[in-house]
Amino acid sequence: MPRKPAIAPSEDIDQPIPPTRPMSPAEIEELFATFQKANPEPKGELHAVNPYTLLVAVALSAQTTDAGVNKATRPLFETIDTPEKMLALGEDRLREAIKTIGLYRNKAKNVIALSEILVREHGGEVPRDRAALEALPGVGRKTANVVLNIAFGEPTIAVDTHVFRVANRLGLAPGRTPIEVELGLEKVVPKAYLQHAHHWLILHGRYVCKARRPECERCIVADLCRSPEKRLPMM
């Protein structure tokens, strides 16, 4: 069986221009201390009621906004919150429930398939194991990291397009691929901040350090940023 890539091919990653010098340990400490002061307990924005629904929601979120996934899954998860219930629902009715989500046909197929494996091999429970998670259909490294972090409290770092962009722009953990950035972040992020690091970076990239037009004028870490893409205020 061929090995799955570290990140699903459908997860688009832009290529920002990193600064010429990486951030120093003191700057990294200041960066995360600032994020923590502004948002001490950051949360993921996908709606979920337990580890299983979190796994499903993250699997559905590829190439789709969290808001779009939540719109479809909030009513679904009111009654379908275990793999057994998902299998009883069936692929046809699941497709109908998530048809507003991009690539919904393939995603429905994957959710049914991973639900079958959870029931057959894991007693209906989501495994607290990266290899077991990544072996599930439609689940890549990023999805596994999100589940391990949010559902089980593991200090993992899920690198999506926002984390990839911010880590490169700031010189926090420059890398050409998501796995390079992930491993780089694991090395440089102080232990005290690891649990919430990817949440802070995702939220910062999603709402402030945007791809096409970073909103530097309201960035709380602008003084630490040396990105060539930094937008200086007009004098």
Secondary structure in CASP SS format (residue, H / E / C, confidence):
PFRMAT SS
TARGET T0000
AUTHOR 0000-0000-0000
METHOD secondary structure of the structure
MODEL  1
M C 1.00
P C 1.00
R C 1.00
K C 1.00
P C 1.00
A C 1.00
I C 1.00
A C 1.00
P C 1.00
S C 1.00
E C 1.00
D C 1.00
I C 1.00
D C 1.00
Q C 1.00
P C 1.00
I C 1.00
P C 1.00
P C 1.00
T C 1.00
R C 1.00
P C 1.00
M C 1.00
S C 1.00
P H 1.00
A H 1.00
E H 1.00
I H 1.00
E H 1.00
E H 1.00
L H 1.00
F H 1.00
A H 1.00
T H 1.00
F H 1.00
Q H 1.00
K H 1.00
A H 1.00
N C 1.00
P C 1.00
E C 1.00
P C 1.00
K C 1.00
G C 1.00
E C 1.00
L C 1.00
H C 1.00
A C 1.00
V C 1.00
N C 1.00
P H 1.00
Y H 1.00
T H 1.00
L H 1.00
L H 1.00
V H 1.00
A H 1.00
V H 1.00
A H 1.00
L H 1.00
S C 1.00
A C 1.00
Q C 1.00
T C 1.00
T C 1.00
D H 1.00
A H 1.00
G H 1.00
V H 1.00
N H 1.00
K H 1.00
A H 1.00
T H 1.00
R H 1.00
P H 1.00
L H 1.00
F H 1.00
E C 1.00
T C 1.00
I C 1.00
D C 1.00
T C 1.00
P H 1.00
E H 1.00
K H 1.00
M H 1.00
L H 1.00
A H 1.00
L H 1.00
G C 1.00
E H 1.00
D H 1.00
R H 1.00
L H 1.00
R H 1.00
E H 1.00
A H 1.00
I C 1.00
K C 1.00
T C 1.00
I C 1.00
G C 1.00
L C 1.00
Y H 1.00
R H 1.00
N H 1.00
K H 1.00
A H 1.00
K H 1.00
N H 1.00
V H 1.00
I H 1.00
A H 1.00
L H 1.00
S H 1.00
E H 1.00
I H 1.00
L H 1.00
V H 1.00
R H 1.00
E H 1.00
H H 1.00
G C 1.00
G C 1.00
E C 1.00
V C 1.00
P C 1.00
R C 1.00
D C 1.00
R H 1.00
A H 1.00
A H 1.00
L H 1.00
E H 1.00
A C 1.00
L C 1.00
P C 1.00
G C 1.00
V C 1.00
G C 1.00
R H 1.00
K H 1.00
T H 1.00
A H 1.00
N H 1.00
V H 1.00
V H 1.00
L H 1.00
N H 1.00
I H 1.00
A H 1.00
F H 1.00
G C 1.00
E C 1.00
P C 1.00
T C 1.00
I C 1.00
A C 1.00
V C 1.00
D C 1.00
T H 1.00
H H 1.00
V H 1.00
F H 1.00
R H 1.00
V H 1.00
A H 1.00
N H 1.00
R H 1.00
L H 1.00
G C 1.00
L C 1.00
A C 1.00
P C 1.00
G C 1.00
R C 1.00
T C 1.00
P H 1.00
I H 1.00
E H 1.00
V H 1.00
E H 1.00
L H 1.00
G H 1.00
L H 1.00
E H 1.00
K H 1.00
V H 1.00
V C 1.00
P C 1.00
K H 1.00
A H 1.00
Y H 1.00
L H 1.00
Q H 1.00
H H 1.00
A H 1.00
H H 1.00
H H 1.00
W H 1.00
L H 1.00
I H 1.00
L H 1.00
H H 1.00
G H 1.00
R H 1.00
Y H 1.00
V C 1.00
C C 1.00
K C 1.00
A C 1.00
R C 1.00
R C 1.00
P C 1.00
E C 1.00
C H 1.00
E H 1.00
R H 1.00
C C 1.00
I C 1.00
V C 1.00
A H 1.00
D H 1.00
L H 1.00
C C 1.00
R C 1.00
S C 1.00
P C 1.00
E C 1.00
K C 1.00
R C 1.00
L C 1.00
P C 1.00
M C 1.00
M C 1.00
END
